[in-house]
Structures are given as C-alpha cells and as structure tokens.
Amino acid sequence: MKRIRTVIFTFGTAAAALCIVFLVWAFVLRERSTRRLYAEYEVYRALTALTDMYRDPGAVMPPDDRILGFGLYRSDGTRLYQHGRTPDRLAPEILQDPASARRFTDSSFILVRPFGMDPLRRPVPGRPDRPGSGMMMPMGGAARFAYIEYGLGSFRREQRALSAGALAITAALGAAYALLVHLYRRNLDLRDREYRNRELVQLGEAARTLAHEIKNPLGVIRVQTALLARTLGGGSEEGFRIIDEEVRRLGGLVDRIRDFLRSGEGRPETVDLGEFLEGWAKRHGGGVRLEGAVTEGAAVRIDRGRLTDILDNLARNARESMEGRTDLPVELACGVKRGQAVVSVLDRGPGVDPEEEARLFEPFHTTKEKGSGIGLALSAKWARTAGGTLSYRPREGGGSVFELRLPVAK
C-alpha cells in the first residue's frame, strides 16, 4: 500500500509540475513571438515613413537614432543613395525575392522592400538638438528597392530575459518536485517508524510485566529444586543440578531483557580507559590481550558497569567464535580518533555471514544454537545511550572486529 501511494503521489506531482512548466514555456514563447512581431512592425513603419517622405511632400518622419542604415537601389541592384551602413550592391537573389533579405541579426533587423518613386530631392529631418543630422537624398533616376537596417535596442535583452526567467522557473519547479517527493517519502517513513515505535512501546510494557511475573516463579522453582535434591538424594543430584542451571539461565535471560527494556543512562561517570582496560584484561587472564598502549588522557563518560558488560559480551562472543583455538587470545586495542575513543575487540574466528550483518544488532536475532539475541542488541543500546556507537567489520586475514566508539570526556 505504501508503495502504491508513493507511486501515485510521484506521478501526480510530476504531472502537475509538467503542466506548470508547459504553461510557463507556452507563455514565454508566445511573448517572444509577440515581441518579435512588434519589432518587425517598428521596422516596417520606419521604412514606410522614410519612403513616404518622397511620395507625400507633407509627410514628416520623427527623428529615430535606431536607423543604423538606409539606402535606395536601382533595379539592377546598384546603390542610388546611402545613409549609415548599407551594402554597395544588392545580391541577385534579393532582386528576385526582396523578402529573402528579411532577417534578424544580434543587434538589428534588416529589411528590403520594392520601391518606386519619382526623381526628387528631399531632406530627411534631423533632431533639433543635433543640427545637420538629417539626410539629403539626391535622386538620379528611379529607385526600385529600399533597404533599412534598424537597431533592436533592448529587444534581444528582453528575449534573453524571458528565456532565462523560464529556465529559472523550470529549475525551481524541478527542485520543488524533488523536495516534495523526498518529504513525502520521509513523511511515510516517519509515520511507519512512529507506528513501529508505538508497537515497540506496547511490546516493551508487556515484556517488562512478563519478565517480572516470570522472575518470581523461577525463584520458587530454584528453592524447591534445592529442597528436593537434599530430600531425595540417591543419585538424583545431577538431574536437579541441570534443572538449577536451566533455571539460572532463564533468570539471566529475564534480567538481560529487563536491562534492555530499561531506559536512562544508568550511573555515568568519567572512566579512564587506560586504567580500566588494563584491569579488565587482567580479569580475563590470558584469554584477552591488550595490544599496545592506550592513548594518554583517553577518558569517556559512561556507566562503568555497562561498559564492563559491553566488553564482556564482545569478548565472550569472540572466544566462542574461536572455539578450539585456545592458543589465540582475544585482542583488545584502544585509540583516539577525531574526538572519539575507539575500543576494538578482534578475533580470528570465521567472521559474520554478510547476509547477517544488517541484522547483527537487532534484538532476539541470533545465529547461535543456544543464543538469546540480546547481548549485542543490549551492548549497542548502551553504547548509543552514552552517545557512542557499536559497529562490526570483517578483519583482514579472517575474523571479526567490533568497534565501540564513545565521545572523549571533556
């Protein structure tokens, strides 16, 4: 269901974003086309005003600095009159089809139109503030074509601004779409996590109650087993011993579950790792070997009992993985990296199956025949409670490396 909702939202949002992008570009292209037509209209109007001055003696063309070039040409293409920049001769294809000269350049628009007029001489008025800026057109024969090059001014800048605006809107919509999809998926994940957390809270309450209820009968069973063993005798001690061991094992499991369900930091204190690890390694005799010296000043803030249990659990797992290799001790190393104390427990066992790595620290997940699946999960939880992490990686040459990272105490 979650996947279906995600697909629907993703495609629906994409369709909406594409529609908006389509509308934006449709508006931009229409506006560009409108502005282009208006620019062409301005050029036609300027050329018409120039030519009408020679057909109508009363016609007056207003001054226009955007006229970059104006010329009149005979029927054979030779230039009859020039103002500004104009070609010396019109190409034959233009004489046959004047519309072929119509084109936009980077800064101007060029236009050629057929033109017929009588041989007169008329002034083109200049600007009042610029005396002598007008054009005098001596006519020595009939002109057949009129040429104009008209400056576009801000036309090109406006066209580029429209395109840039459309691109910016498209990029913004793309980013907004990606953000919306990301937030939607994150929201779904948070909702699922909240649902799982609610279930875990309920399960934790039930497990806490169940652990308390199991603990009392186990105590009664141990007492009654001891009484029966003393009363019956006659070789039954071995059977009662096994019962007592199993009861103790169940009691230990209940205690570990209760520890896992317990929240809080315990009783944190500043622990000097150099002193602590040296004493902890000696307590394990020759089964644990401390490699190298611990960095001076490596201290962390954690419940001392929890730190002991974490390392005990890691050392026990390491010894069990090297079963039959009594000549190889569990190796212990400690250093400081980037403001974190790193305590490493190394072994030369078979390592962890890559398929099991993702679930290594999940509660009640175990690959051991008699394992409870609580040890690593509890150790990882206590590490997180102290502000650190517990991680696993394969060891070069075979084996496992478990790293406990804790912030160095300030």
N, C-alpha and C positions, 0 to 999 in steps of 0.2 A: 504493500500500500504506500509506504514511504517513497519507494522508487517511482511509482506511478504519479504521485503528487509532484515529485521533483521534476519529472519529465514534462508534465502538463504546465507547471509554472515556468520552466525553462523555455519551452516553445512558445507559450503565450506571451511572455515578456519579450522574447526575440521578435515575435510578430509585431508587437506594439512598437518596439524600437525601430524596426524596419519601416513601418508605416510613417513614423515621425520623420525618419531620415528621408524617405521618399518625398514627403510633403515639403521638407526644407529644401531639397535639391530642385524640386519642381518650381518652387517659388524663386529660387536663385536663378535657375536657367531662364525662367520667364522674365525676370527682372533684367538679366543680362541682355536678352533679346530685345526687350523694350528700349533699354538704353542705347543699344546698337542702332535700332531703327530711328531713334530720336537724333543720334549723332549723324546718321545719313541724311535725315531731313534737314538738319542745320547746314550741311554741306550743299545740298541741292538749293536751299533757299539763298545761300551766299552766292552761288554761281548764277542763279537766276537773277538776283539783284544786280550783279555785275553786267550781265548781258542785256538786261532790260534798260540799262542806262543809255544804251545806244539805239534802242528802238523807241524809247519814250524820252524826249528831252526833259520832261519834268520829273523823271524818276531820280531819286536820291538814295544812295546806299549809305547806311550808317558806317562809321569807321569800325574796323574789325582787325585787331592785331593777330587774329588766328589765321589769316590768309597768308600762308607761307609761300605760295607761288600761284601766279595766274598767267595764262598765255592763250593766244589765239593762233590758229593754224589754218593754212590753206588746204585745199582738197588733196594735194599731193603729200601732205604731212609736214611741209616746211613751216618753220615758225614765222609768224607775222608780227607778233608782239610778245614781249616777255616782261614779267614783273616777279621778282623773287627767284626762286629756283624752279625752273621748268626744263624739260628735255629740249634739245635742239631740234629734234625731228620725231614725229610720231611713228611708231612701228606700223608696218603694213597690216598686221592683224588688227590693230586698233582702228585703222581707217575702215576696214571691212566691218568690224564689230566694236564700236566705241565702248560698249558695256564691258568688254574684256579688260579695260584699264581700271575698272572699279575695284578697289582693294583697300584694306586696312594695313597700315604699317605699325611699327611700335609706337609712333608718336603722331601719326597723321592719317588722313583719309584722302585718297586720290580719285578723282572723277574726271571723265572726258564725255562731253555731250556734243551732238551735232549742233551746228550754229550757223545761221545765215543772217547777214546784215549788210547795210549799205556802207560804202567807204566814207566814213565821217571821222572827225577827231573830237573826242570828248574827254574832259577831265574826270578823274575819279576823286571825289573829295577826300582830303586827308583829315587828320584830327586837329581841332582848333589849337590844342596845346603843342602841336608839332607841325609848324609851318613847312610847307614844301613836301609833306609826306604823301600827297596824293599822286595818282598815276595819270600820265598823259598818253593817250593811245592814238598815235598817228596811223591811219588806215591807208594802206597802199594796195588795195584790192580786196575782194570779198573774202571774209573768213568763213570757214566751213566747220571748224571744231573749236570748242572752248575747253581749256584744261585748267583744273584747280587742285591745289594741294592745301588741305585745311588742317590746322593743328587741332588735335583732340583734347588738349588741356588735361583735365583730371579724369577723362573717360577711362583710360587704362588703369589708373589707380583705383577707381571705383569698381571696375571689373575684378581686379585682383582682390580688393577688399571683400567683395561679395563671395568670391570663391574661398578666401581664407576663413571668412565667417562660417560658411557652410562646412568646411573641413573641421573647424574647431567644434561646431555643434555636433558633427558626426562623431568626432573623437570623444567628446563629453558624453554623448549618449552611449557609445560603446563602453566607456569606463563605468557609467552608471549601471548599464546592464550587467556587466561582470560583477560589480559590487552588490547589486540586488540578488543575483543568483547565489553569490557567496554568502550573503547574510541570510538568505532563505534556507540554504543548506545548513548553515551554522545554527539557525534557529531550530530546525528539525532535530539536529544532533543534540542541542541543549534540552529540547523537550524530551527526547528519548533518554538522555542522561538523567534528567530530573525524575522521570518515571522509574528508571532503574534504581536511582538513589532512594526513592520512596519505598520501593520494594526491599532494598537492602536494609533500610532502617527498620521496617517491619520484621524482616528476617532476623536482624540483629537483636531486636527486642525478644522475639520468640526464642532465639538461640540462647540469650542470656538467662531467660527464665528456665529453659530446658536444662542448661548447664547447672544451674542452682539446684534444680529438682533431682538431677542425676547424682550430684555430688553427695547428697545425704544418704541415699540408698547404698552407694558404693562404700561409704564409711561403715555402715551397718554390716554389709557383706564381709568386709575385712575383719571386723571384730568377731563375727560369728564363725568365720573360717578359722581364725586362730583358736577359738574355744573348741571347735570340733576337732582340730588337729591334736590339741592336747588331750582331749577326752578319748578319742578313738584310738589313736596310735596304731600299732600293728602294721606298720609299713605304708600307712596312708599319707604320711607326711609329704611325699613327693607330689601327690595329686593336689593336696592343699597348697603346696608351695607354688605350683603352676597357677592355681586359681588366684592366689595372692598376687603373683606377678601380673596377671592379666588385669586384675582389679586396679593395681597400681598404674598400669599402662593407661587404662581408661581414665583414671583420675588425672594423670598427667595430661592426657589429651583434652579433658574438660578444662583444666587450668589454662592450657595454651589457647583454647578457644575463647575463654573468658578474657585472657590477655589481649587477644586480637580484637575483641569487641570493646575493650576499654579504650576510652579516648583520653586526651590530655598528654602533656609532655613528661609525665612522671615527676621525678625529682631531679631536674637538670642541675649540673654543677660543672665547673671548669676542670677538665681532665687533661693532664699532661700525657700525651700519647707515648713519649719515650719511656717514662717510668711505668705507665700502665701496661704497654705491650710487653715489656721485658718481664714483668711479673706474671702476666697472663701466659706467656710462652713457657716459663718455668713450671707453671702449674700443670702443663700438659706433658712435662718430662721431655723425652726425646721425640715425641710424636709431632712437635711443632718446632720449626727452626726459624729464628728471626734473621732475615738476610740484611746485612748492612746496618748502619747506624740510623736512628730516627733523627730527622732534622730538628735541630735545637729550637725550642720555642713552639713546636707543633702542639697546640692545645686546642681542644674543642669543648663545646658546651653540650652535654648530653647526660641523661640518667646513666650512672655508672653501671647499674645492674643490667640495664637494657643493652649497653654496649658489650658487656660480658656475654649476654645471651646471644647477641648477633654473631660475635666471633666464635662462640662455642658451636652454634648451629652450622656455620660455614666450615669450621674445622672438622666437625663430625661428618658432614656430607663429603668433604674431601677425603677423609680416611676411608669411608665406605666405598668411594669410587675407586680407591687403590687397594681394594681387598686382595690379600695375597701378596702384596708388595710391602712387607714390613720394613724393608731396607730403605724405603723412600719416605722421608718425613713430609709433612705439610709445610710449605714455605710461606713465610709471612714477610711483607715488605711495607714500608711506610715512607711517604714523602709529602711535600707541599707543592701544589701546582695551582697557580692563578687564584690564590686566596683560599684554596681548599686543601684540607688534609686528606690524602688518599691512602687508605689501608687496603692492601691487596692480599688475598688468600689464594695461593696457587697449588695445583696438584698435577700429577701425571696420570690421571685416570683416562677413561675413554672419552671424556667430554660430554656435551649435551647434544642430542639429536637436533639438527637445525629446525626441524618441524616443531620441536617442543619449546624452542627459545621464546616464542611470542607469549606462551602461557606459563613461563617459568615461575613468575611471581604471583600467579593467581591463587586465591585461597582454595584449598581442597584439591588442587591439581597436583598429582604426583605420578612418577614413573616407577616408584619403588613398590615392591610387593607388600611390605608392611608399613609404608609411609602414610602419613596423615595429610600431607599437603598444606600444613600450617606453618612449618618452620621458616621457609623462605618468604612467604607472604607476610608473616609477622615481622621478620627482620627488615623487609623493605618498608613496612608501615612505620616501624620505629625510626628508621633512617629518615623518612620523609617528615616525621614529627619533629625531628631535630634539625630540619632544614637541609637535609642532605639527600643522597640517592644511593641505591644499591643496584649494581649492574653486573652483567655477565658478558664475557667474550672468550672465544676459543684461545688457547695458548699455543704459541708457535712450538712445533715439535710434538704436539699432542698434549691434551689435558685441558684444564679449565682455569680461568682467572675470574674471581669475584672481587669487584672493587667497591669499597664503601667510601663514599665521598661526603665529608662533613665540613661546614664552614669553619675556618680558623677563628678561634675566640679572640675578640679584640681586647 
